């Protein structure tokens, strides 16, 4: 038997794995160190699009690895609504200490804010119906926790919420070969306070399957889930109406109906206005595939004196919303 040498994967300061060949340091930071530049600079991160601010925990974790005792930082609160041009974060300190992290900080905020903005749009459109984040297959697994945090910041319920924990896994249903038997197995190992939600369209007609399962398990079934992928809006509406009608006809109006898949915020809003019978949504890839929200990074002061490039206003931008961060 061959001996396998196990090595520990190096990680960054915020828990993400290091790339196989780390990129060289930012040249600006190198030049500042080589010239022993001790200038105290102030930079600001400004939103270039409207959205929801997220990613501050990861950004501040990165700053804590860069001589935090010598830095000052101000930010908006996590989850704040931001308009184009709003200053979301301000950093002051020796530029040689943090200059190399400019792009990384902007990237962290951009990616997380894009996810949170997409989640906020869905949650707002569906309200009062809940939107539960179920994970996404569109991002690297190292970013899964950051993605879920952004979804929750945007207003979605997390996968660890009661609804998220109550879903009978599709794999269990498929491997068992019967929706009812899979639900019964799940029911035996799940705490009673967790709602039971089961996919009703994997093997049989969803209306018939929903009624069969609901009658078999009684009050322990909280709701059924229908897939949205591959169906047109008209087909989805018809399926939802038919399942709701069959459940009501069987004397099961308490059983709720949820939709899992790529339902847009516009669809959710339209369905709410037209009273389409849906009680909640499960979303994942629609949030994970959201584009980043870009941030501009501008230098505003040097050694306490206003500074700006051509076309920009020198000096820090007045903002009563920024809150001082204590790194201690």
N, C-alpha and C positions, 0 to 999 in steps of 0.2 A: 504494500500500500504506500502510495506516495505521501510524503509529508507536505502539508499545506501550510505555508507561512501566512499567518493572519496579521494584517496591518490595520491600524486605526486610520480612518479617513480624516484628514485634517479639515477643520471647519473654520469659517470666518467668525468674527466677533458676534454675529447675530444668529449663529447656529446653522448657517447654510454651508453645504460642502464647497471646498475650494475647487476651482477648475483645475484640470490636469496640469496645465501650464499657465500659472498666474500671469496676467498681463503686467508689463512693466509699469512702475509708478507714473502718475501723471507728470509730464515734463515740467509743468509750471511749479509743482511742489519741489521737484529736484533742483530747479534753478534757484528757488528761494533759499533752500538749504545750503547750496553751494556758495551763495553769496552772503550767507549768514544774515539774511534779511530779517530784522526783528519788527517790521511794520505791523501795527495793529490794524487789521482790516475788518470791515463790516460788509457782509454780503446778504442779499435778500433773495428768497425764492418766491416767485410770483406766478400765480395761475394764468395760463394762457387760454383756458376754456372754463366755462361754468361747470360746477360739479360738486362732489362731496369729498372733503379732505380725509385721507386715510394713509396709513403707513408711518405714523409718527413714532410708534414704539420701536420699529426697526431702525428708523433714521436716528433716533436718540441713542439707541444701543450702539450704533456705529460711531456716533460722536463721543460716546463714553470711552471708546478705545483710543481716542486722539487727544490725550492730555486734557481731560474735562475740567480739571482744576484751573486751567488757564483760559477756558472758553466761557462765553456768555451766549445764551440762546433764548429766543422768544418764539412761540408758536401759537397758532390758532388751536382751538380744542379739537380733538379727534371727532370726526363726524360732522364738522361744521360745514354749512353751505358756503361755497366760495364762488365769487364772480370773477370774470376775466379781469386781470390786473390786480387782484387782491394779493397782498403779501401774506403768505401762509407760514413762513419761517424766516427768522433773522439770526445770523450767527456772527459773533464778534470775538476776535482773538488774533494771535499771531498767525498770519496767513500760511506760514511755513508748516504749521501744525495741522491745518485742516484743508488746505487748498487742494490736495490730491483727492479729497473725498467729494468734491463738488458734484461730479457726474453721478457717482454712486448714490448720493443723497437725493438728487433730482429723480433718478431712475426708480428708487424705492417709492417715493411719493407718487410718481406718475403711474406706475403699475397698480399699486393698491388703490389709488383714488379712482382709476378707471373701473376697477371691479366694484368699489363701493357705490360709484355713481350709477352703474348698471343695476345694482341691487336696489338702490333707492327708487329708481324708476319703476321697477317691478312691484316693490312693496307699496308704493304710493298708488299705482294703478289698481292693484288688487284690493286694497283696503276697503272694508274690514276683514276680508278673507285673508288668511295667512299665506305667506310664501316661505317655504322651507328649503334651505340650501342642502343639497344632497351630494356635494362633491362634484368635481369636474374632471374629465379625461383630456382636457386641453392644456393642462399645465404640468410642469415637472413636479413630481411628488414632494420635492424639498420645499416647494412653495405652497403646499396644501394648507398648512396652518395659517399662513399669511392670507391666502385666498378666503378661507372660511371667516377669519376675523374681519376682512373687508366686507363680506356678504352680511355678516351680523351688524357691522357698523352702518351699512346701508339700510337696514331695517328688516332683513330676513331672519327667520328663526334658524338656529344652527342645527347641524346633524345630531348634536347631543341633546336637543330639545325633546320633549315628550313625543311630539309627532314624528320627529326624525328617528327616534329609537323604536317607534312602534311599527315600522314598515317590515312586513315579511319579505325577506330577500328574494329577488327574482330567481337567483340560482337555487335556492332551497325549493321553490315551487317546481322549477324545471327538473331538478334531480329527483324529487319525490314523484313527479309525474301526475300529481293531482293537487289542485289549489286548496281544497278543503283539508286534505291530510297534512299539507305543509303548514296551514294555519293552525291546525291542532297541535302539531309539534312545537311551533313557535309559541303558542299559548301556554304550553306546559312549562316553558323555561323563562317566561317573561313576567316580571312583577305585575301584580294586578292593577297598579295605578297607571301603567303605560297603556295608551290606546292601541288597539289592534287595527292595522290597515293592511289590506291585501290587494294585489293586482288581480283584476277580474277579467282580463282580456288576453291571457297567455295561451289558453287551450280552447276555450269555448266562446260562444256568443256572450259578450259582457253582461247583457241584461239578465240572461238565464243564469250565468255563473254567479252574479252578485246576489240574486235571490236565493239560489241554492246554498251558498256559503252562509248568508245571513240567517236563514232559517235553521241551519244546522248548529250554529254556535250561539245563537240567541243574542243577548245583550252584550256579550263580550266583544262583538265586532263593532268597531267605531265607524269604519268607512271603507270604501273600495277605491282603488286607483286605476285610472284609465290612461293608456299611453297616447300622447299627441303626435309622436313622430310619424311622418309619412302620410298624415291625413290632412285634408284641406279643412279650412275653417267651417265650411258647410257640413262636411262629414262629421267633424267633431261635435258640432252643435246637435246634429241629429242623434249621434250616439249618446250624448249626455241626456238629451230629452227622453230617449227611449229607456235608458237605465233608470232615470228618476221615476218615470211613469210606472215601470215594472215594480220597483221597490215600494212605491206608494200603494199600488194595487195589492201587493202582498202584505200590506199592513206594516211596512217598515220605513216610515218617514224619518225615523231617527238616524238611519244609516246615511252617512255623508258621502259625497262624491268628490274626489280629488283628481287633478290632471297632472301628469308627469311628462315633461318634455319642453320643446322650444315654443312656448307661448309668449309672444311679445307683450310689452307693456300696452301697446295700442289695442291688442286683442283683449287683454284683461279689462281695460277700461270700457271697451265696447260691450263686452259680455256683462259687465256689472250694470251698465245702463239698461241693457235689454233683458236683464234678469235671467240669464242663462243659468241652469241649475248646476252650479259648481261651488263647492265650499272651501276650496283651497288649492294651492299649487305647489309642486315640487320642481325646483329649478337647479341647474348645475352648470352645464356647458354654456348656456346663454350668458351667465355671469363671467365664467372663466375665460370666454373668448372675447370679452369686451376690450376695446383698444385702450392703451394708456392715455392719461391726460397729461399733456406736456406742461413743464414748468420752466420759466425763464430764470436764469441766475445772473444777478447784477451786483457789481461791487458799488457800494454807496459811500464808504468813508475810508480814509487812510490816516491813522494816527489822530483821529478825532476831527479831521478836516473833511468837508464834503468832497466827494469824488464821483465822477460818472463818465462814461464814454459818450461820444457824440450822439446826440439825439435823445439822451436820457437826462432826467432831472437829478442834479447832485444832491447828496444828503439822504438820510433815511426817510422812508415813506411814513407819514403819520398814520397810526392805526391804534384805535382803542381796544381792538379785539385781541391783540397779541398778549400772551401771558408769559411771564418769565419762568423759565425752567430751572429747577434746582438740581444740579448733578450730584449733590452730596447724598 
